[in-house]
Every structure is written in structure tokens, then in C-alpha cells.
Amino acid sequence: MATPLSGSAQPVSLGEGYAIRAPGIRGVAELHRPRSGSERARSRAPRDGTSALEEAFQQTGVTEVREIELGLEPWREVTRPRDARGTQDATTIELQVPDLGPETGQLVLACDERGVLTWHLPVGGQGAAVPATRGASGVKRFVIPATPPVSPPAGPAPRRGLLGMIGRKLLKVLVYPVTDPIIGRISDVFAERWEERHRPYGLRRFTPELFRQRQSEPLSAGDFDDLRKGRSLLFIHGTFSTAHGAFNQIADATFRELFDRYQGRVFAFNHFTLSHDPRQNVEWLLSNVPSGAPLAVDIVCHSRGGLVARALTEQPSAFGLDTSRFVARKIVFAGVPNGGTLLAHPDHMVSMIDRLTSALNLFPTGPITEMLESIITAVKVVGHGALEGLDGLSSMQPGGSFLARLNAGTPAADGYYAIAADYEPTADGLRALIAGTLADGVLDRVFEDVGNDLVVPEPGVYSANGCGAFPIPESRLLRVPGTAGVLHTTIFGHEAAGRKMLEWLS
């Protein structure tokens, strides 16, 4: 049954211990119990979400307990100060949910009509490091910026997203155990233990038949012997991703051509991206390459993976590493935060997670469930104040200790190349509507109006940063314009990116 919202500052009960306080907002709110997985599987009605999110919840021990659907009337916007997430919204909705006790974590995943997803933590935190706010009534509160209602775009009905039919405003109430039965209580070591179990290190074969597959045989001693017969091509993925996830959009013909050029000497490095910084990634890599002649490599890297590539090839003494087992010639940086990204700052880390989650919802690519699992794990860690366990994310922070040491280095490769995108709305209906809100609203304020691909500032991929290899000259640079509609997670699906890789890696 729909509950009216009158614009009052008083909480409005939705039943079962749930309430909404939405001063100045009129409309209706309706509390639903989620349908079971079997019910969803039988119907798969348009209002149901995709199976990818359900699978990610299951794999990370998260359970959806309630869904609140909102039907809001337009209101007059009033400018308010920015909050810790960098937003400056007209008003907010406060959702009150039953407090389930210290052993149960609680989250809210919100979706607006445009399909933009945002994660929300209880006000005051919920972990041991930051005690949760609990009132006498035993509730937890979530404060959610309210986006003004929008009309669905003309034309065909909006498609189904991760949470359900785009065009609905939803709040998903989620719970999870604070102590995982296998990897323990959420703490500074939780992300590392999770990655050990679910995203282990590994060097794998990367072939035209296998590069989109999760399962691939690890490199054998014979494989390393083959790699030493000539120059090889190494792929290094970025944050929250894996090798088969980060590069799956490379066109078949492009990948086959690269594979043939390197006579099959193509491999990839899977590594921790949440809990270990790039120096630790390289330490593992060096300790797992058999002794012998140095490996001569060219590297294609995405996002944070570019920092791993540079830690492997630049100023090894700065990190106390002996990288003589690798000799790099060319490195192609795709969306790499060589100058850092403000979204890696603790105040904006949830904003980075929001943008990547929204990108998966609006422009799904690759193994969505796997990336969502990493994202949900990071949200849990952030929610429990265990930021010291996210060295992999904080390594991208501008002015941070890792980037300061890295950018004081000198290039060891013969040539650096870069692909950088400035994402702006395109003119295809719903996508333009969503992209305009996501890119030109909250996000550009975080980046101080610098062009960006939703995650990394466009000039930060190639511009001067203190290292002698930067800026990367225009002749070795592909700047993808905003009109191309390319964002951080879709760079390798851009046709021009494939052409440039073939040109540069000839």
C-alpha cells in the first residue's frame, strides 16, 4: 500500500519499523518485500533487476530485505552546502530502518529514474572504528540526496537495469554479517583476505580463444621459456577488475592481430587492486617469474594497472625492487591515473564506487557480477572505517605517498603512449539524459570542472606529473572527445583505441 508523503519534517511510517522523513517533498512511498530468487527467475518481469546483481549479493553475503519505491512530485530546488561526497543537492530523504544489532551491517543502494546508482552508509558509520548512530527507537538512519523526478524519455520503454526497470526511483535496503564465516570480521585485513580467496594473484595465458574467459591455465615453466624467445605483450588490468574483465571489449580482429605480431607471446597479470598498492603487486610478480634471461615486454594497461606497469619499469630503487627481470619497450596507458584521481581521496571514495556501479548499470560490459563483487566488498570496508585496508585504492590519491615516489622516477621504457577520454553526454535519448546528470552534475564538481572519463581526469593520463616521461607528446596520444560517448569502463570498445594499439605496437 502506498503511503502519502506530505512534505512534513516529521517521519512518515511505512510499516514494519521503516519510516521516511522528506521535508518539502510530496508524493508516495511504498514498502515491498523482495521477491525470492525463484519467483524472479520464473517471471523476469521488466520491473525485476538482472541476475548479475543478485549473484553478486549472494557471493558477497548480502541480502536484500526491503525495497522502497518512491513516486515523487516536482519541488522547488533550494541550494544547500556541499556534503562530504561533494554533492550539492536541493534536498534529502532520510530513511529510517530497524537496527539489527552490531553483528549485522546495513546498506542502502539507491537508484533514480535515470538509472544512476548510489551507495549509502548509515549516518555516523556502522563499524567498530566509527560507532553507528542509534536512537532510543532502535533505528539506523540513511540520508540520501533526492534527485528531482524526471519524465521517461520518449520512444521505447526504458530498459531493465541492475535493479529493475529504469524509470523508477528505488531504495534497496541490504544487510550482511559483519563477520564472514570464512575470512573473518570486517577490519583492515578484510579486503586482503577476500582478494586472496576470490581475486588471487596469477600470471595467465592470454590467447584469442581465452582472453575473455575467467579460467585459464597459469603460466608454466615452458611458457616462460617461450616468452623469452622474443618480445612479448603483457596486459595489466585496473581497479575492481580482472584481466578477462578489463580487456574483453578489444575486438576479436584486433586481439588476433596483436597475438600474431607477438607470435603468441601474450600473457596477463591478475593482481590485488583493493588491498595492495602497485609496489606490492610488483613484488609478487617479480617473486613468481622464474630465473633466467630478462623478459622483454611491451605493456597494455588500464586504469590503476598503469601504475603497476610504471612501478615495474621506473625508478625501481625508489621502491627497493630489483626489476632487472623485465625490460620494457613500449607501454600503452588507457585511462591511467598517472596524475592520480580525486576520487581516491577518502572523502570521495564512495563517489568513485558510485560512478563505477552506475557505469555497469547504464553501459554493462564484461563480467558484471565479478566487478560488482569487488565493489560491494569495498563498500563494506569503507562502511566499517577500515580504510587502511584499501591501499590499492588510496595509491591513486593525488599528492599521496605512492604517487609522489612514483612520479619522482625516470622512464625505463622506450616509448609511452596514452588513450584518454573526456566523457560527455551523447544524443541518444536515455543515455544522454543519464550522462548529463552523472557527468555534468556531481562528478564535475569533484573534478573541479576538468574533463574526465567519470573516474580519471583526462589530462592526468598524459600531462606533466614530475616524471621525466611526461607529458606524453601528441604524436603518441589518442584523446577521445566527449562526443564519442566513451567512459572509463568502455575505452577498449572504442574503435579508434583498437586502431591506435595496432599502430603503436607494430
C-alpha positions in Angstrom: 0.0 0.0 0.0 1.3 3.4 -1.0 2.0 5.8 1.9 1.5 9.6 1.2 4.4 12.0 1.7 3.0 15.4 2.6 6.3 17.4 2.8 6.3 17.4 6.5 9.5 17.3 8.5 8.1 14.5 10.7 8.9 10.9 9.9 6.2 9.0 8.0 5.8 5.3 8.9 5.9 2.8 6.1 5.2 -0.1 8.4 7.4 -2.9 9.8 9.7 -0.4 11.5 10.6 1.6 8.3 10.0 5.3 8.0 10.8 8.2 5.7 11.4 11.8 6.6 11.3 14.0 3.5 10.7 17.7 4.3 9.5 19.7 1.4 8.9 16.6 -0.8 5.4 15.4 -1.7 4.4 12.1 -3.3 4.1 8.5 -2.2 6.3 5.7 -0.8 5.6 2.0 -0.9 7.4 -0.7 1.1 7.9 -4.1 -0.6 9.4 -7.3 0.5 11.7 -8.5 -2.2 10.6 -11.5 -4.3 12.6 -14.6 -3.9 15.1 -15.7 -6.5 12.9 -18.5 -7.7 10.0 -16.0 -8.1 12.1 -13.7 -10.1 13.5 -16.5 -12.2 10.0 -17.7 -13.1 8.8 -14.2 -14.1 11.7 -12.0 -15.1 9.2 -9.2 -15.4 10.6 -5.8 -16.6 10.4 -4.5 -13.1 12.8 -7.2 -11.9 16.5 -6.5 -11.9 19.1 -8.5 -13.8 20.6 -11.7 -12.3 24.0 -10.1 -12.2 23.3 -8.1 -9.1 21.5 -10.9 -7.3 24.5 -13.2 -8.0 26.9 -10.5 -6.7 24.8 -10.2 -3.5 24.9 -13.9 -3.0 28.6 -14.2 -3.5 29.3 -11.4 -1.0 26.9 -12.5 1.7 24.5 -9.6 1.1 20.7 -10.0 1.4 18.1 -7.6 0.2 15.4 -7.3 3.0 13.2 -4.4 1.7 12.6 -2.2 -1.3 11.0 1.2 -1.1 9.6 2.6 -4.3 9.1 6.3 -4.5 6.7 8.3 -6.6 7.6 12.0 -6.0 6.1 15.2 -7.2 8.4 18.0 -8.6 9.6 20.5 -6.0 11.4 23.8 -5.9 15.1 23.3 -5.6 17.0 25.1 -2.8 20.8 25.2 -3.0 22.5 23.8 0.1 26.1 23.4 1.1 28.1 20.5 -0.3 28.4 17.4 1.8 31.4 15.0 2.3 30.6 13.3 -1.0 31.0 16.6 -2.9 27.3 16.9 -3.7 25.1 19.9 -3.6 21.6 18.7 -3.8 18.3 20.5 -3.4 17.1 18.4 -0.5 17.4 15.0 1.0 15.4 11.9 2.1 16.1 10.3 5.4 15.3 6.6 5.5 14.9 5.0 8.9 15.3 1.3 9.2 15.3 -1.2 12.1 18.7 -1.5 13.8 19.6 -5.2 13.6 22.4 -5.0 16.1 26.2 -4.8 15.9 26.7 -8.1 14.1 24.7 -7.1 11.1 25.9 -4.5 8.6 23.3 -2.4 6.7 23.5 -0.5 3.4 21.1 1.2 1.1 21.5 1.1 -2.7 19.5 3.9 -4.3 18.5 4.2 -8.0 16.9 7.2 -9.6 14.7 7.3 -12.7 17.8 7.8 -14.9 19.5 4.6 -13.7 22.1 6.3 -11.6 23.1 4.2 -8.6 24.5 5.4 -5.3 25.6 3.5 -2.2 24.7 4.9 1.2 26.1 4.1 4.7 24.3 4.7 8.0 24.7 8.2 9.4 27.6 8.1 11.8 29.1 4.9 10.3 28.4 1.3 11.4 31.7 -0.3 12.3 33.8 -0.6 15.4 36.0 2.2 14.2 33.1 4.6 13.8 30.2 3.6 16.0 26.8 3.7 14.4 24.2 6.3 15.4 21.4 4.5 17.3 18.4 6.2 18.7 16.1 5.2 21.5 13.8 3.6 19.0 16.5 1.2 17.7 16.8 2.6 14.2 19.6 3.4 11.8 19.3 6.4 9.5 20.4 6.8 5.9 20.5 10.3 4.4 20.0 10.1 0.6 20.2 13.1 -1.7 16.9 13.4 -3.5 17.0 13.9 -7.3 14.1 15.8 -8.8 11.7 13.5 -10.6 12.1 13.3 -14.4 9.8 12.1 -17.1 10.7 9.0 -19.0 12.2 9.7 -22.4 10.0 9.5 -25.5 10.2 6.3 -27.6 10.5 2.7 -26.5 10.1 1.8 -22.8 13.2 2.2 -20.7 15.3 -1.0 -20.5 15.9 -3.1 -17.5 18.9 -2.3 -15.3 20.7 -4.0 -12.4 17.9 -3.1 -10.0 14.9 -3.2 -12.3 13.2 -1.1 -15.0 15.0 2.2 -15.4 12.4 5.0 -14.9 11.6 4.0 -11.2 13.1 5.6 -8.1 14.1 2.8 -5.7 15.8 2.3 -2.4 17.2 -1.2 -1.7 17.8 -2.0 2.0 20.6 -4.5 2.3 22.1 -6.4 5.2 25.1 -8.6 5.6 27.0 -10.3 8.5 29.8 -8.2 9.9 31.8 -11.5 10.4 32.3 -13.6 7.3 32.3 -17.3 8.3 35.4 -17.9 6.2 37.5 -14.7 6.1 36.6 -13.2 9.5 35.3 -9.9 10.8 35.4 -6.8 8.6 38.7 -5.0 9.5 41.8 -3.6 7.9 42.7 -7.1 6.6 39.2 -8.0 5.3 39.8 -6.8 1.7 43.1 -8.6 1.5 41.6 -11.9 2.8 38.7 -11.5 0.3 41.1 -11.0 -2.6 43.2 -14.0 -1.6 40.1 -16.1 -1.8 38.2 -14.5 -4.7 40.7 -12.5 -6.8 44.1 -14.3 -6.4 47.3 -13.3 -8.0 48.3 -15.1 -11.1 50.1 -14.9 -14.5 47.9 -16.4 -17.2 47.9 -17.2 -20.9 46.1 -14.6 -23.0 45.0 -16.0 -26.3 42.3 -15.1 -28.9 40.3 -18.1 -27.6 40.9 -17.4 -23.8 41.2 -13.7 -23.3 37.5 -13.3 -22.4 37.4 -16.4 -20.2 37.9 -16.4 -16.5 39.5 -19.7 -16.4 42.9 -20.1 -18.0 45.9 -22.2 -17.2 48.6 -20.4 -15.2 51.9 -19.9 -17.0 54.2 -22.9 -16.8 58.0 -23.1 -16.9 57.7 -23.9 -20.6 55.5 -20.8 -21.1 58.2 -18.6 -19.6 60.8 -20.2 -21.9 58.6 -19.3 -24.9 58.1 -15.8 -23.6 61.9 -15.3 -23.6 62.2 -16.2 -27.3 61.3 -12.7 -28.3 59.4 -9.6 -27.2 56.1 -10.4 -25.5 53.0 -8.4 -24.8 51.8 -8.1 -21.2 48.2 -6.9 -20.2 47.7 -5.4 -16.7 44.1 -4.7 -15.5 42.8 -1.9 -13.3 40.8 -1.4 -10.1 37.9 -3.8 -9.2 38.7 -5.8 -12.4 40.5 -8.8 -13.8 42.4 -9.4 -17.0 39.5 -11.1 -18.7 37.1 -8.3 -17.5 39.3 -5.3 -18.3 40.2 -6.2 -21.9 37.2 -8.2 -23.0 36.0 -5.3 -25.3 39.0 -5.5 -27.5 37.7 -6.5 -31.0 38.5 -10.1 -32.0 40.3 -9.0 -35.1 42.5 -6.5 -33.1 43.4 -9.1 -30.5 44.2 -11.7 -33.1 46.5 -9.3 -35.0 48.3 -8.4 -31.8 48.6 -12.1 -30.9 50.1 -12.9 -34.3 52.5 -10.0 -34.2 54.0 -11.2 -30.9 53.9 -14.8 -32.3 51.7 -15.9 -29.4 53.9 -14.4 -26.7 51.0 -12.7 -24.9 50.1 -13.0 -21.2 48.3 -11.2 -18.5 48.8 -10.3 -14.8 45.9 -10.7 -12.3 46.6 -9.0 -9.0 45.0 -7.4 -5.9 43.6 -4.0 -6.6 41.9 -3.2 -3.3 44.3 -4.1 -0.5 47.7 -4.0 -2.1 49.4 -1.0 -3.7 51.2 -1.3 -7.0 54.6 -1.8 -5.3 53.2 -4.9 -3.6 51.7 -6.1 -6.9 55.1 -5.9 -8.5 56.8 -7.7 -5.6 54.5 -10.6 -6.2 55.1 -10.5 -9.9 58.9 -10.5 -9.5 58.9 -13.3 -7.0 56.9 -15.5 -9.3 58.9 -15.1 -12.5 61.4 -18.0 -12.8 65.0 -17.0 -13.0 66.6 -16.7 -16.4 67.1 -14.1 -19.1 65.1 -10.9 -18.7 61.6 -10.8 -20.2 61.4 -8.2 -22.9 57.9 -6.8 -22.9 55.5 -4.3 -24.3 52.6 -3.5 -21.9 48.9 -2.6 -22.4 47.4 -1.4 -19.1 44.1 0.0 -18.0 43.4 2.4 -15.1 45.4 1.6 -11.9 47.2 -1.1 -13.9 49.3 1.6 -15.4 50.7 2.4 -12.0 51.7 -1.2 -11.7 53.4 -1.1 -15.1 55.3 2.0 -14.1 56.3 0.6 -10.7 57.7 -2.3 -12.6 59.7 -0.2 -15.1 60.5 3.2 -13.5 62.9 4.1 -10.7 63.0 0.7 -9.1 65.3 1.9 -6.4 62.5 4.2 -5.1 60.6 1.1 -4.0 63.6 -1.1 -3.2 62.8 -3.5 -6.0 65.1 -5.4 -8.4 63.2 -5.2 -11.7 66.0 -6.4 -13.9 64.0 -9.5 -14.9 61.8 -7.2 -17.1 62.9 -4.9 -19.9 60.1 -2.7 -21.2 60.0 -1.1 -24.6 56.5 0.4 -25.1 53.7 1.0 -22.6 50.1 1.9 -23.7 48.3 3.7 -20.9 44.4 3.6 -21.2 42.6 5.7 -18.7 45.6 5.5 -16.3 45.6 8.0 -13.3 49.2 8.9 -13.8 48.5 12.2 -12.0 46.0 10.5 -9.6 42.3 10.9 -9.2 40.5 12.9 -6.6 38.0 10.0 -6.3 40.7 8.0 -4.5 40.6 10.5 -1.6 38.8 9.1 1.5 36.1 11.8 1.2 35.3 10.8 -2.4 36.0 7.1 -2.4 32.3 6.2 -2.3 31.7 8.6 -5.2 34.2 6.6 -7.2 32.3 3.4 -6.3 29.0 5.0 -7.2 30.3 6.0 -10.7 31.6 2.6 -11.5 28.4 1.0 -10.3 26.3 3.4 -12.4 28.5 2.7 -15.4 27.8 -1.0 -15.1 24.1 -0.3 -14.8 23.9 2.0 -17.8 26.6 0.6 -20.0 27.1 -3.1 -19.0 30.3 -4.6 -20.3 32.2 -7.8 -19.5 31.7 -9.9 -16.4 29.4 -7.6 -14.5 28.9 -9.8 -11.4 32.6 -10.1 -10.8 33.1 -6.4 -10.8 30.1 -5.9 -8.5 31.5 -8.4 -6.0 34.7 -6.3 -5.7 32.7 -3.1 -5.4 30.4 -4.4 -2.7 33.5 -5.7 -0.8 35.0 -2.2 -0.9 31.7 -0.6 0.2 31.7 -2.9 3.3 35.2 -2.0 4.2 34.6 1.7 3.8 31.4 1.4 5.9 33.4 0.0 8.7 36.1 2.6 8.7 38.8 0.2 7.6 40.3 2.5 5.0 43.8 1.4 6.0 42.9 -1.9 4.3 42.4 -0.2 0.9 45.9 0.6 0.0 45.2 -0.3 -3.6 42.6 2.4 -3.9 44.5 5.1 -1.9 47.6 4.6 -4.1 45.7 6.7 -6.8 45.3 9.7 -4.5 46.9 12.9 -5.9 49.7 14.0 -3.6 49.7 10.7 -1.8 53.0 9.0 -0.8 52.8 6.3 -3.5 52.3 8.7 -6.4 54.9 11.1 -5.0 57.5 8.4 -5.1 56.4 7.0 -8.5 56.4 10.4 -10.2 59.9 11.2 -9.0 61.1 8.3 -11.1 62.6 8.2 -14.6 61.3 6.3 -17.6 62.7 2.9 -18.4 60.7 2.2 -21.5 61.5 3.5 -25.0 58.0 4.9 -25.6 54.9 5.8 -23.6 51.6 6.1 -25.4 48.2 7.1 -23.9 44.5 6.8 -24.6 42.5 9.4 -22.6 38.7 10.1 -22.7 36.6 13.1 -21.8 33.1 11.6 -21.3 30.1 13.9 -22.1 26.5 13.2 -23.0 25.7 11.7 -26.4 22.5 12.4 -28.2 20.7 9.0 -28.0 17.8 9.6 -25.7 18.0 8.0 -22.3 21.8 7.7 -22.4 22.1 11.5 -22.9 19.7 12.2 -20.1 21.6 10.0 -17.7 25.1 11.0 -18.8 24.2 14.7 -18.4 23.2 14.2 -14.8 26.1 12.0 -13.9 28.9 13.8 -15.7 27.9 17.4 -15.6 26.4 17.4 -12.1 28.1 15.9 -9.0 31.1 14.5 -10.8 32.4 17.6 -12.5 32.3 19.4 -9.2 34.6 16.7 -7.7 37.0 17.1 -10.6 36.7 20.9 -10.4 35.4 21.0 -14.0 38.4 19.2 -15.5 37.4 16.9 -18.4 37.3 13.3 -17.2 36.1 9.8 -18.1 33.9 9.6 -14.9 36.8 8.2 -12.9 40.2 9.7 -14.1 40.9 13.3 -15.2 41.6 13.3 -18.9 44.8 15.4 -18.8 46.0 13.3 -15.8 46.6 10.3 -18.1 49.3 12.1 -20.2 50.2 15.5 -18.8 53.3 16.6 -16.7 53.4 15.0 -13.3 57.0 15.2 -12.2 58.3 12.1 -14.0 60.6 12.7 -16.9 58.5 10.6 -19.3 55.6 13.1 -19.1 54.0 14.9 -20.7 53.4 12.3 -23.4 53.7 14.0 -26.8 50.6 14.5 -29.0 52.1 12.1 -31.6 51.8 9.3 -29.1 48.4 10.3 -27.7 44.7 9.5 -28.5 42.4 12.0 -26.9 38.9 10.6 -27.2 36.4 13.5 -27.5 33.3 13.8 -25.4 31.1 13.3 -28.5 32.3 9.7 -28.7 30.5 8.7 -25.5 33.5 6.7 -24.2 33.9 6.4 -20.4 36.4 4.7 -18.1 35.0 1.2 -18.5 34.4 1.3 -22.3 37.7 2.6 -23.6 38.8 -0.7 -25.2 35.4 -0.9 -27.1 36.2 2.3 -28.9 37.2 1.6 -32.5 39.9 4.3 -32.6 41.6 2.8 -29.5 42.0 -0.5 -31.3 43.5 1.2 -34.3 46.0 3.1 -32.2 47.1 0.0 -30.4 47.8 -1.7 -33.7 49.7 1.4 -34.9 51.8 1.8 -31.8 52.5 -1.9 -31.2 53.7 -2.5 -34.8 
